[in-house]
Amino acid sequence: MDVIRGRAVVLRPAEASDHRRFREILATPEVARWWGDPDEEAAEACAPGEDIHSYAIEYRGVVVGIIQSCEEPTPAYRSAGIDIAVHPHWHRRGIGADAIHALARHLLDTDGHHRLTIDPDTDNEAAIRLYRSLGFRPVGVMRHYERRQDGTFHDGLLMDLLPEELRAPPAGPNAPTPPA
């Protein structure tokens, strides 16, 4: 797996030594709401299955999140899905947008995927706004898509993106400054 560089973030392959930090990120209430058990999820992020690539999102040398891709290798269906979690302290700074854009560019340009998907909870309005700003479009609602730890089912919004639809993240006042 390659190291992938965004404007201000570095996506490097996840390692076993990331487990503690990933668990911290996944255990914050703002993130845990959308993810499963922090111990289980952190372990899987550090030792993903064969078809999943996990990266630590680094900003100025600090691990601030996790981003993953799940790839469909069959040539006729060559596509990939993306999943992301960023520590709440780093929300609304453009870091998630930078990370998604960098991984999307890599998946489309380097790995040759023709389509990307992302599947936020239908209640995760902030994530949906972010994904739309990068060019992802709603495809449909997947009913009872995920069972949460409390046993309740929640709907997911399937969103997809074609190469020509990818937009660069906005460079606004909250966007991170690229390192010198």
MINUNU-56330 format. One record per residue: residue number from 1; z, y negated, x of N, C-alpha, C in turn; residue in three letters. Coordinates in Angstrom, 3 decimals, always signed. Layout:
REM residues N
R NUM Z Y X Z Y X Z Y X ALA
...
REM end
This chain:
REM residues 180
R 1 +0.000 +1.189 +0.847 +0.000 +0.000 +0.000 +0.000 -1.243 +0.886 MET
R 2 -0.733 -2.219 +0.443 -0.868 -3.460 +1.177 +0.246 -4.445 +0.841 ASP
R 3 +0.501 -5.362 +1.746 +1.294 -6.543 +1.445 +0.322 -7.516 +0.796 VAL
R 4 +0.729 -8.128 -0.317 -0.130 -9.030 -1.077 +0.515 -10.411 -1.060 ILE
R 5 -0.278 -11.420 -0.776 +0.250 -12.777 -0.689 -0.278 -13.629 -1.834 ARG
R 6 +0.633 -14.350 -2.475 +0.263 -15.344 -3.475 +0.346 -16.717 -2.842 GLY
R 7 +0.390 -17.743 -3.680 +0.546 -19.104 -3.149 +1.866 -19.248 -2.405 ARG
R 8 +2.938 -18.746 -3.008 +4.270 -18.920 -2.424 +5.069 -17.627 -2.352 ALA
R 9 +4.552 -16.557 -2.937 +5.282 -15.291 -2.928 +4.577 -14.281 -2.031 VAL
R 10 +5.359 -13.315 -1.600 +4.838 -12.158 -0.879 +5.254 -10.939 -1.690 VAL
R 11 +4.299 -10.078 -1.965 +4.570 -8.816 -2.642 +4.472 -7.742 -1.577 LEU
R 12 +5.604 -7.120 -1.280 +5.591 -6.068 -0.266 +6.033 -4.773 -0.926 ARG
R 13 +5.529 -3.643 -0.429 +5.909 -2.367 -1.035 +7.431 -2.213 -1.109 PRO
R 14 +7.901 -1.747 -2.253 +9.339 -1.525 -2.446 +9.814 -0.416 -1.521 ALA
R 15 +11.056 -0.553 -1.070 +11.669 +0.424 -0.169 +13.005 +0.868 -0.748 GLU
R 16 +13.516 +1.970 -0.229 +14.822 +2.467 -0.679 +15.896 +1.404 -0.495 ALA
R 17 +15.777 +0.586 +0.543 +16.787 -0.444 +0.807 +16.780 -1.558 -0.246 SER
R 18 +15.772 -1.601 -1.122 +15.706 -2.602 -2.195 +16.532 -2.211 -3.415 ASP
R 19 +17.017 -0.977 -3.461 +17.680 -0.472 -4.661 +18.791 -1.388 -5.153 HIS
R 20 +19.665 -1.785 -4.267 +20.815 -2.616 -4.679 +20.351 -3.937 -5.302 ARG
R 21 +19.403 -4.610 -4.643 +18.916 -5.892 -5.157 +18.160 -5.698 -6.463 ARG
R 22 +17.330 -4.663 -6.554 +16.616 -4.396 -7.801 +17.603 -4.152 -8.935 PHE
R 23 +18.664 -3.400 -8.659 +19.655 -3.132 -9.679 +20.321 -4.425 -10.147 ARG
R 24 +20.631 -5.322 -9.192 +21.220 -6.625 -9.549 +20.299 -7.380 -10.502 GLU
R 25 +19.025 -7.419 -10.175 +18.049 -8.143 -10.993 +17.955 -7.517 -12.380 ILE
R 26 +17.828 -6.198 -12.426 +17.650 -5.491 -13.700 +18.907 -5.480 -14.560 LEU
R 27 +20.066 -5.725 -13.949 +21.327 -5.715 -14.699 +21.674 -7.080 -15.296 ALA
R 28 +20.975 -8.136 -14.912 +21.275 -9.438 -15.512 +20.928 -9.377 -16.998 THR
R 29 +21.739 -9.970 -17.864 +21.487 -9.874 -19.305 +20.087 -10.321 -19.718 PRO
R 30 +19.567 -11.368 -19.079 +18.243 -11.888 -19.442 +17.128 -10.904 -19.126 GLU
R 31 +17.332 -10.054 -18.126 +16.329 -9.054 -17.758 +16.625 -7.726 -18.448 VAL
R 32 +17.888 -7.334 -18.458 +18.287 -6.050 -19.054 +17.862 -5.944 -20.511 ALA
R 33 +17.797 -7.071 -21.179 +17.374 -7.093 -22.582 +16.006 -6.434 -22.764 ARG
R 34 +15.124 -6.575 -21.760 +13.756 -6.091 -21.880 +13.511 -4.792 -21.122 TRP
R 35 +14.425 -4.398 -20.245 +14.259 -3.210 -19.427 +15.290 -2.168 -19.838 TRP
R 36 +15.184 -0.991 -19.269 +16.117 +0.092 -19.567 +17.344 +0.045 -18.676 GLY
R 37 +17.920 +1.204 -18.437 +19.113 +1.336 -17.616 +18.841 +0.809 -16.209 ASP
R 38 +19.639 -0.162 -15.726 +19.374 -0.760 -14.412 +19.398 +0.242 -13.257 PRO
R 39 +20.301 +1.216 -13.307 +20.364 +2.209 -12.234 +19.099 +3.064 -12.207 ASP
R 40 +18.711 +3.528 -13.368 +17.524 +4.372 -13.493 +16.250 +3.614 -13.111 GLU
R 41 +16.118 +2.404 -13.655 +14.919 +1.598 -13.397 +14.812 +1.214 -11.917 GLU
R 42 +15.939 +0.855 -11.295 +15.925 +0.487 -9.869 +15.546 +1.684 -9.014 ALA
R 43 +16.076 +2.844 -9.350 +15.744 +4.058 -8.592 +14.261 +4.371 -8.708 ALA
R 44 +13.709 +4.250 -9.913 +12.284 +4.511 -10.114 +11.416 +3.487 -9.396 GLU
R 45 +11.865 +2.222 -9.355 +11.096 +1.177 -8.672 +11.055 +1.412 -7.162 ALA
R 46 +12.131 +1.980 -6.626 +12.189 +2.239 -5.178 +11.478 +3.534 -4.793 CYS
R 47 +11.322 +4.445 -5.720 +10.643 +5.720 -5.460 +9.745 +6.035 -6.658 ALA
R 48 +8.688 +5.224 -6.846 +7.846 +5.395 -8.031 +7.010 +6.664 -7.996 PRO
R 49 +6.540 +7.044 -9.176 +5.641 +8.189 -9.286 +4.327 +7.908 -8.582 GLY
R 50 +3.526 +8.936 -8.482 +2.256 +8.871 -7.748 +1.309 +7.789 -8.260 GLU
R 51 +1.299 +7.528 -9.562 +0.349 +6.577 -10.136 +0.911 +5.159 -10.277 ASP
R 52 +2.126 +4.917 -9.768 +2.763 +3.609 -9.879 +2.964 +3.018 -8.488 ILE
R 53 +2.679 +1.726 -8.364 +2.918 +0.994 -7.122 +3.971 -0.063 -7.411 HIS
R 54 +5.059 -0.046 -6.672 +6.150 -1.008 -6.854 +6.224 -1.944 -5.665 SER
R 55 +6.413 -3.210 -5.966 +6.521 -4.234 -4.931 +7.781 -5.064 -5.150 TYR
R 56 +8.404 -5.464 -4.061 +9.454 -6.469 -4.101 +8.752 -7.819 -4.077 ALA
R 57 +9.174 -8.717 -4.954 +8.644 -10.078 -4.946 +9.573 -10.897 -4.054 ILE
R 58 +9.036 -11.397 -2.952 +9.826 -12.224 -2.039 +9.372 -13.668 -2.138 GLU
R 59 +10.344 -14.555 -2.192 +10.087 -15.988 -2.163 +10.973 -16.575 -1.075 TYR
R 60 +10.351 -17.126 -0.055 +11.069 -17.687 +1.093 +12.058 -16.682 +1.689 ARG
R 61 +11.606 -15.433 +1.781 +12.397 -14.387 +2.416 +13.458 -13.750 +1.546 GLY
R 62 +13.565 -14.156 +0.274 +14.565 -13.611 -0.640 +13.861 -12.756 -1.693 VAL
R 63 +14.390 -11.567 -1.958 +13.837 -10.721 -3.022 +14.301 -11.302 -4.360 VAL
R 64 +13.340 -11.800 -5.137 +13.653 -12.452 -6.405 +13.174 -11.647 -7.608 VAL
R 65 +12.446 -10.545 -7.369 +11.958 -9.768 -8.486 +11.252 -8.495 -8.056 GLY
R 66 +10.732 -7.817 -9.058 +10.013 -6.549 -8.913 +8.722 -6.698 -9.705 ILE
R 67 +7.626 -6.207 -9.145 +6.376 -6.158 -9.897 +5.741 -4.802 -9.620 ILE
R 68 +5.171 -4.207 -10.662 +4.594 -2.876 -10.540 +3.208 -2.829 -11.160 GLN
R 69 +2.405 -1.899 -10.663 +1.140 -1.601 -11.320 +1.068 -0.098 -11.538 SER
R 70 +0.472 +0.260 -12.647 +0.225 +1.663 -12.992 -1.282 +1.769 -13.154 CYS
R 71 -1.912 +2.608 -12.348 -3.360 +2.625 -12.307 -3.963 +3.877 -12.939 GLU
R 72 -5.045 +3.670 -13.669 -5.850 +4.753 -14.225 -6.992 +4.983 -13.244 GLU
R 73 -6.987 +6.121 -12.533 -7.978 +6.346 -11.482 -9.335 +6.864 -11.958 PRO
R 74 -9.431 +7.365 -13.183 -10.692 +7.909 -13.671 -11.763 +6.811 -13.638 THR
R 75 -12.880 +7.021 -12.936 -13.883 +5.959 -12.755 -14.336 +5.273 -14.045 PRO
R 76 -14.536 +6.005 -15.101 -15.015 +5.399 -16.347 -13.947 +4.537 -17.022 ALA
R 77 -12.704 +4.724 -16.663 -11.599 +4.001 -17.288 -10.782 +3.213 -16.260 TYR
R 78 -11.347 +2.932 -15.096 -10.622 +2.330 -13.968 -9.959 +1.018 -14.392 ARG
R 79 -8.702 +1.099 -14.754 -7.947 -0.069 -15.188 -6.518 +0.074 -14.690 SER
R 80 -5.736 -0.994 -14.867 -4.355 -0.958 -14.388 -3.465 -1.766 -15.316 ALA
R 81 -2.207 -1.360 -15.381 -1.204 -2.096 -16.130 -0.233 -2.747 -15.160 GLY
R 82 +0.368 -3.847 -15.592 +1.319 -4.588 -14.770 +2.639 -4.704 -15.515 ILE
R 83 +3.735 -4.649 -14.764 +5.071 -4.875 -15.298 +5.821 -5.724 -14.286 ASP
R 84 +6.692 -6.603 -14.753 +7.376 -7.529 -13.849 +8.778 -7.845 -14.361 ILE
R 85 +9.682 -8.054 -13.416 +11.033 -8.547 -13.707 +11.404 -9.523 -12.600 ALA
R 86 +11.842 -10.714 -12.990 +12.259 -11.745 -12.036 +13.691 -12.128 -12.359 VAL
R 87 +14.508 -12.279 -11.326 +15.906 -12.681 -11.520 +15.938 -14.015 -12.275 HIS
R 88 +16.819 -14.154 -13.269 +16.858 -15.367 -14.095 +17.034 -16.665 -13.299 PRO
R 89 +17.700 -16.594 -12.158 +17.867 -17.798 -11.334 +16.514 -18.369 -10.915 HIS
R 90 +15.504 -17.531 -10.876 +14.174 -17.931 -10.411 +13.181 -18.108 -11.558 TRP
R 91 +13.645 -18.020 -12.812 +12.754 -18.229 -13.957 +12.284 -19.682 -14.020 HIS
R 92 +11.149 -19.888 -14.645 +10.558 -21.200 -14.902 +10.307 -22.016 -13.629 ARG
R 93 +9.976 -21.299 -12.550 +9.635 -21.969 -11.288 +8.223 -21.616 -10.836 ARG
R 94 +7.503 -20.847 -11.645 +6.147 -20.459 -11.288 +6.053 -19.201 -10.433 GLY
R 95 +7.196 -18.594 -10.137 +7.220 -17.424 -9.264 +6.600 -16.208 -9.950 ILE
R 96 +6.960 -15.957 -11.201 +6.383 -14.835 -11.937 +4.880 -14.990 -12.088 GLY
R 97 +4.433 -16.208 -12.417 +2.994 -16.462 -12.566 +2.262 -16.217 -11.250 ALA
R 98 +2.843 -16.693 -10.145 +2.246 -16.507 -8.831 +2.154 -15.019 -8.492 ASP
R 99 +3.227 -14.275 -8.768 +3.248 -12.841 -8.470 +2.220 -12.078 -9.308 ALA
R 100 +2.166 -12.367 -10.597 +1.205 -11.680 -11.472 -0.222 -12.004 -11.045 ILE
R 101 -0.488 -13.265 -10.779 -1.834 -13.666 -10.366 -2.233 -12.964 -9.071 HIS
R 102 -1.316 -12.928 -8.096 -1.625 -12.283 -6.809 -1.908 -10.794 -6.993 ALA
R 103 -1.073 -10.106 -7.781 -1.291 -8.674 -8.003 -2.574 -8.451 -8.808 LEU
R 104 -2.805 -9.277 -9.816 -4.020 -9.135 -10.627 -5.270 -9.300 -9.755 ALA
R 105 -5.281 -10.320 -8.894 -6.416 -10.541 -7.986 -6.642 -9.302 -7.125 ARG
R 106 -5.561 -8.744 -6.602 -5.660 -7.554 -5.758 -6.225 -6.368 -6.551 HIS
R 107 -5.694 -6.141 -7.734 -6.138 -5.010 -8.551 -7.609 -5.144 -8.943 LEU
R 108 -8.044 -6.360 -9.231 -9.431 -6.584 -9.644 -10.387 -6.606 -8.460 LEU
R 109 -10.062 -7.372 -7.426 -10.983 -7.579 -6.309 -10.941 -6.470 -5.263 ASP
R 110 -9.751 -6.027 -4.914 -9.617 -5.038 -3.841 -9.694 -3.615 -4.371 THR
R 111 -8.980 -3.350 -5.468 -8.933 -1.986 -5.994 -10.052 -1.680 -6.990 ASP
R 112 -10.791 -2.685 -7.424 -11.965 -2.460 -8.261 -11.699 -2.135 -9.722 GLY
R 113 -10.568 -2.561 -10.254 -10.308 -2.331 -11.679 -11.130 -3.312 -12.516 HIS
R 114 -11.532 -2.871 -13.702 -12.360 -3.722 -14.554 -11.556 -4.351 -15.696 HIS
R 115 -10.294 -3.970 -15.817 -9.470 -4.446 -16.935 -8.021 -4.254 -16.553 ARG
R 116 -7.170 -5.225 -16.945 -5.729 -5.124 -16.719 -5.010 -5.251 -18.049 LEU
R 117 -3.858 -4.595 -18.143 -3.040 -4.704 -19.352 -1.610 -5.075 -18.972 THR
R 118 -0.926 -5.629 -19.951 +0.498 -5.935 -19.836 +1.054 -5.793 -21.244 ILE
R 119 +2.304 -5.377 -21.393 +2.795 -5.019 -22.732 +4.211 -5.516 -23.017 ASP
R 120 +4.395 -6.831 -23.159 +5.731 -7.353 -23.437 +6.218 -6.976 -24.833 PRO
R 121 +7.524 -7.009 -24.995 +8.135 -6.876 -26.320 +7.616 -8.025 -27.179 ASP
R 122 +7.353 -7.784 -28.441 +6.827 -8.840 -29.314 +7.799 -10.012 -29.450 THR
R 123 +9.075 -9.795 -29.166 +10.071 -10.869 -29.240 +10.175 -11.671 -27.948 ASP
R 124 +9.520 -11.240 -26.887 +9.630 -11.905 -25.590 +8.609 -13.051 -25.506 ASN
R 125 +8.922 -14.124 -26.220 +7.994 -15.245 -26.354 +7.682 -15.920 -25.019 GLU
R 126 +8.667 -16.044 -24.140 +8.435 -16.697 -22.844 +7.429 -15.894 -22.018 ALA
R 127 +7.579 -14.576 -22.009 +6.649 -13.731 -21.254 +5.246 -13.819 -21.852 ALA
R 128 +5.152 -13.784 -23.148 +3.847 -13.848 -23.811 +3.154 -15.168 -23.483 ILE
R 129 +3.900 -16.280 -23.501 +3.320 -17.586 -23.126 +2.800 -17.561 -21.689 ARG
R 130 +3.606 -16.996 -20.792 +3.206 -16.909 -19.387 +1.921 -16.094 -19.239 LEU
R 131 +1.884 -14.921 -19.856 +0.718 -14.050 -19.728 -0.528 -14.709 -20.312 TYR
R 132 -0.379 -15.397 -21.431 -1.516 -16.126 -22.021 -2.025 -17.198 -21.063 ARG
R 133 -1.086 -17.893 -20.386 -1.495 -18.972 -19.483 -2.329 -18.449 -18.313 SER
R 134 -2.179 -17.167 -17.982 -2.951 -16.556 -16.902 -4.255 -15.936 -17.391 LEU
R 135 -4.459 -15.912 -18.713 -5.703 -15.401 -19.268 -5.592 -14.114 -20.059 GLY
R 136 -4.409 -13.503 -20.097 -4.246 -12.285 -20.895 -4.388 -12.638 -22.377 PHE
R 137 -4.995 -11.735 -23.123 -5.212 -11.932 -24.561 -4.529 -10.820 -25.350 ARG
R 138 -3.961 -11.163 -26.502 -3.371 -10.128 -27.351 -4.461 -9.187 -27.873 PRO
R 139 -4.159 -7.886 -27.833 -5.070 -6.873 -28.342 -4.526 -6.322 -29.657 VAL
R 140 -3.228 -6.104 -29.711 -2.618 -5.582 -30.918 -1.156 -5.245 -30.701 GLY
R 141 -0.480 -5.005 -31.804 +0.941 -4.658 -31.760 +1.082 -3.144 -31.771 VAL
R 142 +1.856 -2.653 -30.839 +2.166 -1.225 -30.778 +3.527 -1.053 -31.450 MET
R 143 +3.512 -0.511 -32.656 +4.731 -0.402 -33.459 +5.667 +0.647 -32.884 ARG
R 144 +6.963 +0.322 -32.943 +8.003 +1.218 -32.410 +7.616 +1.730 -31.025 HIS
R 145 +7.202 +0.825 -30.189 +6.662 +1.140 -28.866 +7.727 +1.636 -27.897 TYR
R 146 +8.911 +1.081 -27.988 +9.934 +1.405 -26.996 +11.295 +1.586 -27.661 GLU
R 147 +12.013 +2.597 -27.188 +13.377 +2.803 -27.661 +14.316 +2.157 -26.647 ARG
R 148 +15.143 +1.265 -27.138 +16.111 +0.586 -26.273 +17.334 +1.464 -26.079 ARG
R 149 +18.204 +1.035 -25.161 +19.404 +1.813 -24.851 +20.312 +1.980 -26.063 GLN
R 150 +20.267 +1.038 -27.016 +21.098 +1.141 -28.216 +20.485 +2.067 -29.266 ASP
R 151 +19.318 +2.640 -28.950 +18.675 +3.587 -29.850 +17.681 +2.969 -30.813 GLY
R 152 +17.591 +1.643 -30.872 +16.651 +0.996 -31.783 +15.260 +0.940 -31.158 THR
R 153 +14.255 +0.976 -32.022 +12.871 +0.869 -31.571 +12.412 -0.578 -31.679 PHE
R 154 +11.546 -0.984 -30.744 +10.991 -2.332 -30.739 +9.496 -2.269 -30.533 HIS
R 155 +8.812 -3.239 -31.118 +7.362 -3.308 -31.018 +6.951 -3.944 -29.698 ASP
R 156 +5.809 -3.532 -29.196 +5.239 -4.123 -27.984 +3.921 -4.779 -28.308 GLY
R 157 +3.608 -5.854 -27.601 +2.330 -6.528 -27.757 +1.434 -6.097 -26.606 LEU
R 158 +0.367 -5.389 -26.905 -0.594 -5.010 -25.881 -1.494 -6.210 -25.624 LEU
R 159 -1.560 -6.618 -24.343 -2.417 -7.726 -23.940 -3.319 -7.219 -22.821 MET
R 160 -4.557 -7.722 -22.786 -5.428 -7.312 -21.691 -6.158 -8.500 -21.100 ASP
R 161 -6.798 -8.244 -19.966 -7.467 -9.291 -19.215 -8.662 -8.682 -18.499 LEU
R 162 -9.804 -9.347 -18.580 -10.997 -8.964 -17.828 -11.099 -9.887 -16.614 LEU
R 163 -11.790 -9.474 -15.562 -11.822 -10.265 -14.322 -12.171 -11.743 -14.517 PRO
R 164 -13.165 -12.021 -15.337 -13.605 -13.404 -15.531 -12.616 -14.249 -16.329 GLU
R 165 -11.609 -13.622 -16.912 -10.618 -14.347 -17.715 -9.375 -14.767 -16.929 GLU
R 166 -9.194 -14.231 -15.738 -8.006 -14.543 -14.945 -8.010 -16.020 -14.553 LEU
R 167 -6.900 -16.692 -14.875 -6.736 -18.108 -14.530 -5.632 -18.249 -13.497 ARG
R 168 -5.808 -19.188 -12.596 -4.783 -19.460 -11.583 -3.546 -20.018 -12.264 ALA
R 169 -2.383 -19.719 -11.705 -1.155 -20.266 -12.299 -1.152 -21.782 -12.184 PRO
R 170 -0.573 -22.432 -13.182 -0.522 -23.896 -13.117 +0.353 -24.349 -11.947 PRO
R 171 -0.065 -25.424 -11.312 +0.725 -25.995 -10.214 +1.426 -27.223 -10.761 ALA
R 172 +2.502 -26.986 -11.486 +3.249 -28.088 -12.100 +4.468 -28.446 -11.292 GLY
R 173 +5.325 -29.297 -11.831 +6.508 -29.753 -11.095 +7.494 -28.629 -10.792 PRO
R 174 +7.477 -27.550 -11.540 +8.400 -26.444 -11.299 +7.791 -25.343 -10.442 ASN
R 175 +6.521 -25.508 -10.076 +5.873 -24.482 -9.259 +6.487 -24.489 -7.862 ALA
R 176 +6.642 -23.309 -7.279 +7.218 -23.255 -5.938 +6.277 -23.872 -4.907 PRO
R 177 +6.847 -24.506 -3.936 +6.069 -25.075 -2.850 +5.726 -23.956 -1.865 THR
R 178 +4.449 -23.837 -1.479 +4.104 -22.787 -0.521 +4.852 -22.995 +0.789 PRO
R 179 +5.266 -21.894 +1.424 +5.957 -22.045 +2.695 +5.026 -22.638 +3.750 PRO
R 180 +5.612 -23.386 +4.674 +4.814 -24.039 +5.718 +4.292 -23.034 +6.722 ALA
REM end
